Amino acid sequence: MKIWLLVAVGGAIGALARYIIGGWFQSGNSTFPVGTMSVNIIGSFLLGFIMYFSEYTGVFSDETRIFITIGVLGAFTTMSTFSYESFRMLEHNEFIKLSVNILGTVLLTLCGIYLGKIMAGFAEVFT
């Protein structure tokens, strides 16, 4: 039951952060889902960093890692929103935007994971 509560509270925090940060990135850009792409990239970086840093150093307990990765980041990243927005671009024949959104999100989130791994390796040196 404790784990469920950690995931639920983390999810509430992640959803609020997604709303605020995604809205901040999206403001002034109503034709391309830069807010969704941004939170997915940021969330991927954070997930990569936390998972690899935890693996390298053991600094996070299982409960803390679950709270952050499944709870906070699970609600923060937006795969379903990404899919919906991509499908809407397809419906509206916005093929260039669709391509940029799909390729940009997939490639940049993979880069986010890799950058998180690199940063975790650097951070390990200081622990």
C-alpha positions as CSV (number, residue, x, y, z in Angstrom):
1,M,0.0,0.0,0.0
2,K,2.9,2.4,0.8
3,I,4.2,1.9,-2.8
4,W,0.8,2.8,-4.2
5,L,0.7,6.0,-2.2
6,L,4.2,6.9,-3.4
7,V,3.2,6.4,-7.0
8,A,0.0,8.3,-6.6
9,V,1.6,11.3,-4.9
10,G,4.5,11.3,-7.4
11,G,1.9,11.1,-10.2
12,A,0.1,14.1,-8.9
13,I,3.4,16.1,-8.8
14,G,4.4,14.9,-12.2
15,A,1.0,15.8,-13.8
16,L,1.1,19.3,-12.3
17,A,4.7,19.8,-13.5
18,R,3.7,18.6,-16.9
19,Y,0.9,21.1,-17.0
20,I,3.1,24.0,-15.9
21,I,6.2,23.2,-17.9
22,G,4.4,22.0,-21.0
23,G,2.3,25.1,-21.0
24,W,5.3,27.3,-20.5
25,F,7.0,25.8,-23.5
26,Q,3.8,25.8,-25.6
27,S,2.9,29.5,-24.9
28,G,3.0,31.4,-28.1
29,N,3.3,28.3,-30.3
30,S,-0.2,27.0,-30.9
31,T,0.5,25.2,-34.2
32,F,3.2,22.7,-33.1
33,P,3.1,20.6,-29.9
34,V,6.5,22.0,-28.6
35,G,5.2,21.7,-25.0
36,T,4.6,17.9,-25.3
37,M,7.9,17.4,-27.1
38,S,9.7,19.4,-24.4
39,V,8.3,17.5,-21.4
40,N,9.1,14.2,-23.2
41,I,12.7,15.2,-23.8
42,I,13.1,16.6,-20.2
43,G,11.5,13.5,-18.7
44,S,13.7,11.2,-20.8
45,F,16.8,13.0,-19.6
46,L,15.7,12.8,-16.0
47,L,14.7,9.2,-16.3
48,G,18.1,8.3,-17.9
49,F,20.0,10.3,-15.2
50,I,18.1,8.8,-12.3
51,M,18.1,5.2,-13.4
52,Y,21.8,5.2,-14.4
53,F,22.9,7.3,-11.4
54,S,21.0,4.9,-9.1
55,E,22.6,1.9,-10.9
56,Y,26.1,3.4,-10.6
57,T,25.9,4.6,-7.0
58,G,22.9,3.0,-5.3
59,V,22.1,6.4,-4.0
60,F,18.3,6.1,-4.4
61,S,16.3,3.5,-2.4
62,D,13.8,1.4,-4.3
63,E,11.0,3.4,-2.9
64,T,12.6,6.8,-3.9
65,R,13.3,5.5,-7.4
66,I,9.7,4.2,-7.8
67,F,8.3,7.5,-6.5
68,I,10.4,9.5,-9.0
69,T,10.4,7.3,-12.1
70,I,7.0,5.7,-12.0
71,G,5.1,8.3,-10.1
72,V,6.6,11.7,-11.0
73,L,8.1,11.0,-14.4
74,G,5.3,8.5,-15.4
75,A,2.8,11.3,-15.2
76,F,5.2,14.0,-16.5
77,T,6.0,12.4,-19.8
78,T,3.2,12.4,-22.3
79,M,3.2,9.5,-24.7
80,S,-0.6,9.4,-25.1
81,T,-0.7,13.1,-25.8
82,F,2.2,12.8,-28.2
83,S,0.3,10.0,-30.1
84,Y,-3.0,12.0,-30.2
85,E,-1.3,15.2,-31.4
86,S,0.6,13.2,-34.0
87,F,-2.6,11.6,-35.3
88,R,-4.3,15.0,-35.5
89,M,-1.5,16.2,-37.7
90,L,-2.0,13.2,-39.9
91,E,-5.7,13.8,-40.1
92,H,-5.0,17.4,-41.2
93,N,-2.4,16.3,-43.8
94,E,0.3,18.2,-41.9
95,F,3.0,15.8,-43.0
96,I,6.0,18.0,-42.4
97,K,4.9,18.8,-38.8
98,L,4.0,15.2,-38.3
99,S,7.5,14.1,-39.4
100,V,9.2,16.7,-37.3
101,N,7.1,15.8,-34.3
102,I,7.7,12.0,-34.5
103,L,11.4,12.1,-35.5
104,G,12.2,15.0,-33.2
105,T,10.5,13.4,-30.2
106,V,11.9,9.9,-30.7
107,L,15.4,11.0,-31.5
108,L,15.6,13.7,-28.9
109,T,14.1,11.6,-26.1
110,L,16.7,8.9,-26.9
111,C,19.4,11.6,-26.7
112,G,17.8,12.6,-23.4
113,I,18.3,9.1,-22.0
114,Y,21.9,9.0,-23.3
115,L,22.7,12.5,-21.9
116,G,21.2,11.4,-18.5
117,K,23.4,8.4,-18.6
118,I,26.5,10.5,-19.3
119,M,25.6,13.0,-16.5
120,A,25.0,10.1,-14.1
121,G,28.5,8.8,-14.9
122,F,30.0,12.3,-14.1
123,A,27.9,12.6,-11.0
124,E,29.1,9.2,-9.8
125,V,32.6,10.5,-9.6
126,F,31.5,13.1,-6.9
127,T,29.7,10.6,-4.6
